[in-house]
Amino acid sequence: MNRREFTKTVLATSSAFTFGRFSAPGLFAGNSGNSKKASKYIDVHTHIGRYTFGNKNLSPKQLVEWMDEHDIEKSVVLPLVSPESTVYLQPPSKALDAAKEFPDRLIPFCCVDPRTAVFGNAKYLTQILKKYKDQGAKGLGEHKVGLLFDDPLMMRLYGSCEEVGLPVLFHIDTKRGKDELGLPRLENAIKSHPNLTFIGHGPGWWASITGSAKSLGGYSKGKVTEGGAIDRLMDKYPNIYGDLSAGSGANSISRDKEFGRDFLIRRKDRLMFGTDYLQPGQAVSQFELFDSLNLPEEVQASIYKNNAIRVLKLDS
């Protein structure tokens, strides 16, 4: 090969590399872009915007940058629309817009307060939910409403979600999604809507990991006893899952690590990783906690990613 032929070959190779680099964004894109290599986690519980007094605003870009720092491939963005749920309401449009900005990273949910006047007719409620689903919403939540969990208005909303095919990520405590020890109202909703996926979250839900629960508010401490409502419901109903986010989720596992590790392994097909990240600089204990448990790889794969992919139909 003479010098002229050698030079032409080098230039052609360089051009091909450059073209390939800029025409294959999934291969060379920066972590904060729309494409991201396969990572350790899918986070089923985040928020954007401002949440409450003293809370710093979190933009979609800041959320994605934080995800990059923590090996999170995708995150669910949850709106909040009920007056009891947050000081600053977060409408579904914000979550949908964030997902348009980062379509390969952010997963939008929608949210509807069941007391909204126009939804006196379930037909209209179903139509609204269908519109949200058509815009990309993968579920309804965070469902955090100051009513009994099986109030007729709540049950009507569950029926519309069941019809449309939107999983419900709910919050239970003593003020929102109210229930009683043993979660009988949640059970009524679950068994009344067998084709609707429910995803549990919040102090009331996670307090029910133990058979000795005394309250559905706050973070309980001490050893976990057998016979908790969560295990009972998961044994009985295939459509109930758990969201491991927030202090309540972390506390449910860390309060009794021996039971917590066994629970994660036994319920590996019913639990999903989440953080409840909602402001810059927020401490999140889930990463260190779960790493400390030395979970089997198949358990990690199910909880950290695969269950979310399956339940939210992220591969379709």
C-alpha atoms as one frame of an Amber mdcrd trajectory, in Angstrom:
protein
   0.000   0.000   0.000   1.517   3.374  -1.037   1.313   6.580   1.015  -1.700
   7.932  -0.906  -3.691   4.703  -0.471  -2.756   4.551   3.230  -3.959   8.127
   3.814  -7.288   7.470   2.069  -7.841   4.340   4.192  -7.182   6.188   7.476
  -9.512   9.050   6.518 -12.302   6.650   5.528 -11.970   4.717   8.785 -11.986
   7.934  10.838 -15.095   9.195   9.011 -16.923   5.925   9.559 -16.114   6.032
  13.289 -17.242   9.635  13.608 -20.494   8.955  11.748 -21.164   5.875  13.857
 -20.513   7.804  17.042 -22.984  10.547  16.307 -25.612   8.351  14.628 -25.772
   5.791  17.474 -26.785   7.851  20.521 -27.300   4.839  22.749 -23.641   3.929
  22.371 -21.893   7.187  23.189 -24.523   9.491  24.680 -23.716  11.211  27.951
 -25.425   9.832  31.018 -27.728  12.832  31.349 -29.151  12.381  27.855 -32.201
  10.431  26.762 -30.310   7.171  26.268 -28.719   5.176  29.047 -26.952   1.839
  29.189 -28.582  -0.903  31.213 -28.158  -0.084  34.901 -28.794  -1.653  38.274
 -32.139  -0.111  39.202 -35.532   1.041  38.039 -36.938   3.407  40.669 -40.735
   3.197  40.946 -41.154   6.237  43.189 -39.803   9.751  42.565 -41.272  13.252
  42.409 -40.299  16.473  40.672 -41.084  20.088  41.543 -41.458  21.394  45.059
 -43.069  19.205  47.662 -43.534  21.075  50.919 -42.248  23.960  53.068 -38.444
  24.132  53.008 -38.321  21.661  50.168 -35.991  22.537  47.278 -37.334  22.398
  43.743 -36.242  19.329  41.773 -36.193  19.644  37.978 -36.387  16.681  35.587
 -32.782  17.349  34.574 -31.632  17.288  38.193 -33.521  14.042  38.745 -31.845
  12.393  35.746 -28.408  13.611  36.855 -29.031  12.096  40.289 -30.137   8.854
  38.627 -26.851   8.741  36.719 -24.941   9.069  39.986 -26.786   6.089  41.479
 -26.923   3.661  38.557 -30.675   4.100  37.996 -31.778   3.359  34.450 -35.356
   4.675  34.662 -37.552   6.338  37.274 -41.302   6.647  37.706 -42.389  10.267
  38.220 -45.464  10.491  40.443 -47.795  13.513  40.483 -49.732  14.531  43.596
 -53.121  16.212  43.251 -55.006  15.749  46.523 -54.946  18.585  49.072 -53.844
  16.212  51.827 -50.964  14.831  49.766 -48.644  17.833  49.550 -48.413  21.579
  50.148 -47.562  22.237  46.494 -49.686  20.196  44.099 -47.923  18.394  41.267
 -50.301  17.852  38.309 -49.994  14.953  35.862 -48.975  17.368  33.105 -45.647
  17.907  34.880 -44.868  14.196  34.921 -45.947  13.788  31.298 -43.820  16.766
  30.210 -40.808  15.433  32.109 -41.146  12.099  30.315 -41.268  13.894  26.965
 -38.039  15.670  27.861 -36.334  12.410  28.895 -38.376   9.669  27.195 -35.853
   6.889  27.775 -35.328   7.744  31.433 -38.553   8.973  33.045 -41.840   7.057
  33.301 -44.942   9.191  33.906 -47.885   8.286  36.105 -51.155  10.193  36.273
 -53.232  11.095  39.301 -56.895  11.984  39.899 -58.605  12.966  43.128 -61.815
  10.867  43.299 -63.718  13.784  44.849 -63.388  15.998  41.781 -66.921  17.118
  40.927 -66.911  16.279  37.223 -66.322  12.617  38.004 -69.739  12.015  39.496
 -70.228   9.805  36.465 -67.706   6.951  36.283 -67.814   7.148  32.485 -66.109
  10.555  32.538 -63.499   9.352  34.995 -62.657   6.443  32.712 -62.381   8.774
  29.731 -59.929  11.011  31.570 -57.787   8.052  32.591 -57.766   6.757  29.017
 -56.511  10.134  27.825 -53.691  10.052  30.350 -52.795   6.525  29.289 -52.796
   7.558  25.628 -50.333  10.321  26.551 -47.973   7.751  28.056 -49.037   7.312
  31.686 -48.083   3.855  32.954 -50.071   3.930  36.181 -52.038   6.025  38.655
 -50.274   7.448  41.691 -49.213   8.585  44.069 -52.752   7.876  45.238 -52.680
   9.749  48.556 -56.204  10.866  49.407 -57.799  11.863  52.717 -60.561   9.251
  52.531 -61.084   5.741  53.826 -59.296   3.375  51.487 -62.543   1.731  50.363
 -64.745   4.823  50.385 -67.264   4.571  47.501 -65.485   7.398  45.653 -62.175
   5.558  45.986 -63.731   2.302  44.820 -65.140   4.026  41.759 -61.647   5.266
  40.890 -60.218   1.759  41.300 -62.909   0.438  38.984 -61.967   2.927  36.285
 -58.264   2.121  36.692 -59.099  -1.561  36.360 -61.065  -0.884  33.189 -58.339
   1.254  31.631 -55.466  -0.962  32.781 -53.533   1.431  35.027 -51.835   0.015
  38.163 -52.465   2.031  41.340 -49.521   3.047  43.547 -51.133   4.027  46.850
 -50.178   5.563  50.180 -51.648   4.458  53.522 -51.268   6.177  56.877 -53.586
   7.586  59.535 -54.668  10.550  57.371 -54.433   9.408  53.742 -55.868   6.182
  52.329 -57.115   5.467  55.837 -57.479   1.883  57.027 -57.443  -0.172  60.216
 -54.963  -2.637  61.690 -54.890  -5.701  59.478 -55.771  -3.559  56.416 -59.369
  -4.785  55.943 -60.314  -1.811  53.765 -57.376  -2.400  51.443 -58.361  -6.054
  51.256 -61.889  -5.076  50.286 -60.520  -2.990  47.415 -58.116  -5.729  46.282
 -60.672  -8.519  46.215 -63.297  -6.253  44.598 -60.913  -5.441  41.714 -59.072
  -8.691  40.950 -57.767  -7.427  37.607 -56.248  -4.258  39.060 -52.654  -4.180
  40.274 -52.188  -2.402  43.621 -48.729  -1.246  44.735 -48.427  -0.520  48.456
 -46.459   2.358  49.984 -46.391   4.508  53.100 -46.198   4.083  56.880 -49.534
   2.263  57.188 -48.676  -0.252  54.509 -45.189  -0.981  55.802 -46.235  -1.036
  59.468 -48.303  -4.039  58.421 -45.230  -6.157  57.727 -45.474  -7.343  61.346
 -48.240  -9.201  63.087 -47.751  -7.021  66.146 -48.509  -3.674  64.470 -49.961
  -1.134  66.901 -50.498   1.813  64.552 -50.612   2.692  60.862 -48.721   5.927
  61.461 -45.021   6.545  62.053 -42.119   4.123  61.787 -42.352   1.133  64.099
 -39.215  -0.333  65.657 -38.199  -3.704  67.006 -38.388  -7.291  65.867 -40.985
  -8.284  63.290 -43.420 -11.013  64.247 -45.108 -13.474  61.904 -48.673 -12.911
  60.759 -48.360  -9.440  59.248 -51.118  -8.225  56.931 -48.707  -7.802  54.009
 -47.753 -11.484  53.974 -51.363 -12.510  54.467 -52.581 -10.374  51.566 -49.753
 -11.473  49.273 -50.523 -15.113  50.053 -54.180 -14.595  49.209 -54.181 -12.140
  46.302 -51.891 -12.094  43.243 -52.591  -8.420  42.459 -50.890  -6.758  45.449
 -47.259  -5.548  45.327 -44.975  -3.475  47.551 -42.992  -0.310  46.822 -39.840
  -0.297  48.992 -39.324   3.467  48.843 -39.079   6.187  51.485 -38.233   5.938
  55.156 -41.174   3.607  55.688 -39.936   1.074  53.153 -36.348   1.192  54.399
 -37.466   0.957  58.037 -39.605  -2.106  57.347 -36.485  -4.005  56.257 -33.844
  -2.472  58.550 -35.838  -2.760  61.804 -35.253  -6.528  61.769 -32.657  -7.315
  59.114 -32.938 -11.085  59.500 -36.674 -11.016  58.862 -36.254  -8.257  56.262
 -33.773 -10.240  54.188 -35.957 -13.345  54.327 -39.001 -11.257  53.397 -37.233
  -9.820  50.321 -36.238 -13.302  49.196 -39.698 -14.831  49.809 -41.497 -11.942
  48.113 -38.960 -11.266  45.365 -41.699 -11.348  42.710 -43.941  -8.865  44.585
 -41.546  -6.081  45.583 -40.111  -3.130  43.650 -37.179  -0.868  44.348 -38.032
   2.783  45.005 -36.544   5.803  46.750 -39.161   8.589  47.040 -36.455  11.026
  45.925 -38.007  14.500  45.758 -35.377  17.181  46.367 -31.694  17.848  45.602
 -29.305  16.528  48.229 -31.843  14.189  49.819 -30.347  11.253  51.684 -31.618
   7.870  50.461 -30.885   4.831  52.622 -32.108   2.134  50.232 -28.819   1.786
  48.328 -26.596   1.029  51.320 -29.302  -0.980  53.094 -29.956  -3.420  50.268
 -26.248  -3.767  49.466 -25.643  -4.776  53.094 -28.085  -7.692  52.849 -26.067
  -9.691  50.311 -29.199 -10.721  48.422 -28.964 -13.484  45.792 -28.510 -12.136
  42.277 -31.885 -13.393  41.079 -33.597 -11.607  43.987 -31.784  -8.377  43.194
 -32.720  -8.661  39.509 -36.407  -9.147  40.314 -36.715  -6.405  42.934 -34.364
  -3.850  41.409 -35.703  -3.969  37.829 -37.603  -6.932  36.457 -40.792  -6.614
  38.503 -41.200  -2.989  37.445 -40.659  -3.937  33.806 -43.308  -6.649  34.081
 -45.923  -4.805  36.156 -45.650  -1.503  34.275 -45.252  -3.216  30.880 -42.104
  -1.248  30.126 -41.001  -3.665  27.418 -44.126  -3.126  25.296
